[in-house]
């Protein structure tokens, strides 16, 4: 048991961008925020929330830079999920970062495709009305 605890401690120290949620899972924090505020939180918002200290500063320079890249990339993409993958890389099989438990990449990609097609449909409707 001590070997496992030591290995976990070593791996935790290697982490370059730690989150600030402590023992609370991202899913729990997201649920609490959504219940309190009555709205849904995006992956980008949850990244920002989970990597800031209580004084509002980021945990380190890497977290700040990742957030800046993410916010800039979100402006260039139709879907925030696509922007998130562009900044942080492709998702692992069966797991999606910053969403919580139970979400899979296929579910996120499906919602991304649906959001992208609805935005394109709105653009096409707007162009048809102008003509």
C-alpha positions in Angstrom: 0.0 0.0 0.0 2.9 2.4 0.8 4.3 1.8 -2.7 1.1 2.8 -4.3 0.8 5.9 -2.2 4.4 6.9 -3.0 3.8 6.3 -6.7 0.7 8.4 -6.6 2.5 11.2 -4.8 5.3 11.1 -7.4 2.8 11.2 -10.3 1.0 14.1 -8.7 4.2 16.1 -8.5 4.8 15.6 -12.2 1.5 17.3 -13.0 2.3 20.5 -14.8 -1.1 22.2 -14.5 -2.9 21.1 -11.3 -6.6 22.0 -10.7 -7.8 23.8 -7.6 -10.9 21.7 -6.8 -9.2 19.6 -4.1 -11.0 16.3 -3.5 -14.2 17.6 -5.3 -14.6 16.1 -8.7 -15.2 18.3 -11.8 -18.6 16.8 -12.2 -19.6 17.7 -8.7 -18.3 21.3 -9.0 -20.1 21.7 -12.3 -23.4 20.3 -10.9 -23.1 22.7 -7.9 -22.5 25.7 -10.1 -25.4 24.8 -12.5 -27.8 24.2 -9.6 -26.8 27.5 -8.0 -26.9 29.6 -11.2 -29.6 27.9 -13.2 -27.5 27.6 -16.3 -25.1 25.2 -17.9 -21.3 25.7 -17.9 -19.1 24.9 -20.9 -15.9 23.0 -20.9 -13.9 26.3 -21.3 -15.6 27.9 -18.4 -15.0 24.8 -16.3 -11.3 24.8 -17.2 -11.0 28.4 -16.0 -12.9 27.8 -12.8 -11.0 24.7 -12.0 -7.5 26.2 -12.5 -7.9 29.5 -10.6 -7.1 30.0 -7.0 -9.6 31.6 -4.6 -7.9 35.0 -5.1 -8.7 34.8 -8.9 -5.2 34.1 -10.1 -4.3 31.0 -12.1 -2.4 28.2 -10.4 0.6 28.8 -12.6 1.8 30.3 -15.9 1.0 27.2 -17.9 -2.7 27.2 -16.7 -2.9 30.9 -17.6 -1.4 30.4 -21.1 -3.7 27.4 -21.8 -6.7 29.5 -20.8 -5.6 32.4 -23.1 -5.1 29.9 -26.0 -8.4 28.4 -25.4 -10.3 31.7 -25.3 -8.6 32.9 -28.5 -9.3 29.6 -30.2 -13.0 29.6 -29.2 -13.5 32.7 -31.2 -12.2 31.0 -34.4 -14.4 27.8 -34.1 -18.1 27.2 -34.4 -18.0 24.7 -31.5 -16.2 25.2 -28.2 -15.6 21.4 -28.1 -13.5 21.7 -31.4 -11.6 24.6 -29.9 -11.0 22.6 -26.7 -9.6 19.7 -28.7 -7.4 22.0 -30.8 -5.7 23.5 -27.7 -5.5 20.3 -25.5 -5.4 17.6 -28.1 -7.6 14.7 -29.1 -9.6 13.0 -26.3 -8.6 9.6 -25.0 -10.8 6.7 -25.8 -13.9 6.7 -23.6 -13.0 9.8 -21.6 -13.7 13.5 -22.2 -11.7 16.1 -20.2 -13.6 18.9 -18.3 -17.0 17.3 -18.6 -17.1 14.9 -15.6 -18.1 11.3 -15.3 -20.0 9.4 -18.0 -19.4 11.5 -21.0 -17.7 9.9 -24.0 -16.0 11.4 -27.0 -18.7 10.1 -29.4 -21.4 12.0 -27.3 -19.4 15.2 -27.4 -18.7 14.9 -31.1 -22.4 14.2 -31.8 -23.4 17.4 -30.0 -20.6 19.3 -31.8 -21.9 18.1 -35.2 -25.5 19.1 -34.2 -24.4 22.5 -33.0 -22.4 23.1 -36.2 -25.2 22.1 -38.5 -27.7 24.3 -36.7 -25.4 27.3 -37.0 -24.9 26.6 -40.7 -28.7 26.3 -41.1 -29.2 29.7 -39.4 -26.6 31.3 -41.7 -28.3 29.8 -44.8 -31.7 31.0 -43.6 -30.3 34.5 -43.1 -28.7 34.5 -46.6 -32.0 33.2 -48.2 -34.0 36.0 -46.6 -31.6 38.6 -47.9 -31.9 37.3 -51.5 
